[in-house]
């Protein structure tokens, strides 16, 4: 498993979050949280995918945390910044 830093960071219009998953991965998602820990977005992912795109209009300007979760377990977490 691997979760990479979003590019670009900080971002305004959109950012790409890259990741790798083993072929047999089930029940994986990337979750985006605000700094208080509230989950704002959950994107299901699987081993056929290499990245997801987050659109700037989906969130308010600020700092966020995103995590790769597999079978309910946190694999890795990174921070990203949305600026206007």
CORQUI-V820402 format. One record per pair of residues at least 6 apart in sequence whose C-alpha atoms are under 8 Angstrom apart, sorted by the first residue. I is the first residue (numbers start at 1). J is the second residue. If there is no record, write none. Layout:
<<I/J> <I/J>>
This chain:
<<1/19> <1/20> <1/21> <1/22> <1/75> <2/19> <2/20> <2/21> <2/75> <2/76> <3/17> <3/18> <3/19> <3/20> <3/68> <3/76> <3/77> <4/17> <4/18> <4/19> <4/78> <5/17> <5/18> <5/78> <5/79> <5/80> <6/15> <6/16> <6/17> <6/18> <6/80> <7/15> <7/16> <7/17> <8/15> <8/16> <9/15> <9/80> <9/81> <9/82> <10/80> <10/81> <10/82> <10/83> <11/56> <11/81> <11/82> <11/83> <12/56> <12/82> <12/83> <12/84> <13/55> <13/56> <13/57> <14/53> <14/54> <14/55> <14/56> <15/53> <15/54> <15/55> <15/56> <16/51> <16/52> <16/53> <16/54> <17/51> <17/52> <17/53> <17/54> <18/50> <18/51> <18/52> <19/50> <19/51> <20/47> <20/49> <20/50> <21/46> <21/47> <22/47> <23/47> <23/48> <24/47> <25/46> <25/47> <25/70> <26/46> <26/70> <26/71> <27/44> <27/45> <27/46> <27/70> <27/71> <27/72> <28/44> <28/45> <28/46> <28/68> <28/69> <28/70> <28/71> <28/72> <29/42> <29/43> <29/44> <29/45> <29/46> <29/68> <29/69> <29/70> <30/42> <30/43> <30/44> <30/45> <30/66> <30/67> <30/68> <30/69> <31/39> <31/40> <31/41> <31/42> <31/43> <31/66> <31/67> <31/68> <31/69> <32/39> <32/40> <32/41> <32/42> <32/64> <32/65> <32/66> <32/67> <33/39> <33/40> <33/41> <33/64> <33/65> <33/66> <34/40> <34/63> <34/64> <34/65> <35/63> <35/64> <35/65> <56/82> <59/82> <60/82> <61/81> <61/82> <61/83> <61/84> <62/81> <62/82> <62/83> <63/79> <63/80> <63/81> <63/82> <64/79> <64/80> <64/81> <64/82> <65/77> <65/78> <65/79> <65/80> <66/77> <66/78> <66/79> <66/80> <67/74> <67/75> <67/76> <67/77> <67/78> <68/74> <68/75> <68/76> <68/77> <69/75> <69/76>>
